[in-house]
Amino acid sequence: MKKLYEKSEITAAILWIVVYAAGMGTLQNLFGLDSPWHMLGLFVISAAMFWFVAGNGLLEKYGLTGWAKNSRAMRWFLPLWLFSCMNLFSGFLPDYPVPGLIYAAISMALVGFAEELLFRGFLFKAILKDGSVKTAVIVSSVTFGLGHILNLFTGQNLTETLTQVVFAVAVGFVFTFVFYKSGSLLPGILAHSFIDVSSVFASDEGSVLLNVILHVAVLAVSAAYCIYLAKRVETPAVNRVEAQTGETPSQDQ
């Protein structure tokens, strides 16, 4: 993997994503989300990705060396914490009995780490290396959202899946901008993990009107926060295009 990464970061990123999607999708179909085998699979691939990053001295590049130093400018990531609470607005109704509930919750926490490193780390930084901020943001965010279509193959209905895709694309833009403008992947990992873990405990019996209101609110807040970050927050050195390419930054910096 190291040789492939050195030759083409984008190819390595795509390979990581394919392995993750195929492996986790297969385990979920075979054993279920509440299975210890699914949890173990997520732990293995998460550990493998972290080992690769740490072993090759890439922790700073992928925002894993500490919390953002510009939290105040980022408005303390408030939209992330609002999104984290959304699943619980309809009440609590755990999907599984114990111990399956514990396995599912741990799995969802690992999903937050793995997917942030895959899409905001590997994929985003690979495209950013070529000097195109807009392309990197759009591809990372949209690919992350469209990836949720795979939930159709795990038995989820079409309406719920399409709703998840819209939500994931919106928050994907927020997560990508947060990483780009803060240089830290940790806020996104924390929020993503809590969103996924809370989905295991949340009730699916909320009203249609409430769901519509929440998703409209997500779209509005996501757009406003991304515009604010793009216009008002300075990009840290680790994510500046000139740091990736050695060239003078363009206007979208």
ABEGO torsion letter per residue (X at the ends): XAAAAAABAAAAAAAAAAAAAAAAAAAAAAAEAABAAAAAAAAAAAAAAAAAAAAAGAAAAAGAAEBBAAAAAAGGGAAAAAAAAAAAAAEBBBABBOAAAAAAAAAAAAAAAAAAAAAABAAAAAAAAAGBAAAAAAAAAAAAAAAAAAAAAAGBBAAAAAAAAAAAAAAAAAAAAAAAAAGBAAAAAAAAAAAAAAAAABBAABBAAAAAAAAAAAAAAAAAAAAAAAAABBBBAAABAAAAAGBBBBAAX
